[in-house]
Amino acid sequence: MATKHLTTQEFKDQIFDYTKEQEWKYQGTLPAIIDFYADWCGPCKMVAPVLEELSDEYAGKLNIYKVDTEKEQELAAVFGIQSIPTFLFIPAQGQPMMQPGALPKKVFKQVIDEELLPVTQAEK
């Protein structure tokens, strides 16, 4: 599964409708990563192939979305995006975590494995 680009409306429909909810309430079933990026951003371009690899590696377990901050300025403003890339890590349950900066693949994998897809004791 490749990364999927989200518009502001798709974000409200599939992730979280911040116009109707005060408290965070994730509408998806799989954990997700949202990449807030811009086409002109060098570090964003460096991270893009890593996200594609992770999308394939974790297919069916995790969704990876991209939000173009130039086109979706309302969404970028709602989340207070000040530097790009910025990543929103969304567990299936619980509160999301934001992390600015281009991260190496091993850091993404660590967050995915430890925070988004933690293995329960029963699965070990």
N, C-alpha and C positions, 0 to 999 in steps of 0.2 A: 504494500500500500504506500503510495507516495504521500508526501506532505500535502495538506489541503489548504488553499487560501480561503480566508474568511472575510466576509464583509461585516460591517457593524450589525446589520439585520441578522445575518447568519449566526453571529456571535450571540445575539440576544435569544435567538430561537434554539440554538444547540448547546450553548455553554452556560450563560447566565444573563437573565434579563434585569439589568441594573436599573431600568426605568420602573419596574414593578416591585422589585424585592429590595429590602433594606439590608438583610443579612445574606451572606454568601450562600447560594444554593446551586450547586453544580447540577446541570440537567443531563449530563452524559452518564454512561454506564462504565466506560473504560477511562482510566486515568489519561491525562492529556498534558502536552507541552504546547504552549503558544509562543511563537517567536514573533516579537514585535521588531520589524526591520524596515529598511528602505533600500531601494534599488541602488542608490549611489553610495551606500555604506560599505567600505572595504571589509571590516571585520564581519559584517553580515554575510558577505559573499564567501568568506572563508568558512563560516559555520554551516552554510547551506548544504554542502555535500555530506557533512557529518550527520545532519538531521535526516537526510534522505537514507543514509545507511541505517540509522537507528530505526527509521520508519519501517524498513524492510526486516530488520532484525527482530523488532518487537511487534510485528504485524499481528493483529488480532488480540493484543494485550494492552496496546497503548495507541492513542491517536496523537499525531503531531500536526499542528496547525500553524499557519503563517498569517500575520496581519501586517499589511503595508501601512506604515504610520503616515505616509504622505497622502494616501487615498482615504484612510479611515481615521481622520484626525479626531473625531469625536471619541472614538474608542481609546485612542492613545491618551487623550486628555482625561478621560474617566479613570484610567489606571495610572495617571501621573507619569507617563513615560518621558524621562528627561534625557536618557542616553540610549543609543541602540548599538547592538542588539540588546534587548531585555527579554528575559524568558519568564513566563508564568508557568510554574509547575503545579498541576492540578491533580491531587489524589482523588480516587473515586469517592472517598469519604474524607471529610475534614477540610481544613483551610488550605487555600493555595499559598504558594511561596513565590516571591519574585526574586530574580537574580539578574542584575545587569552585567553586560560584558560578554565577549566571545569566550566560550568555555571549550576546553579540549574534550574530545570524545570520552576519555576515561572519567571525567567529572560528570558528564551527562549520564553515563552508565551507572555511576555510583548513586546519583540522585534517583534514577529510575529504579534501580535494584533495592535501595534502602528506604526510599520515601514513597515512591509511587507503586511499586510492585513488591512490597515486603513479603517474604516467604514466612508463612505461619509455622509454628512448631510442628503441626500435624503434617505439613508438606515436606519437612526435612527428612 
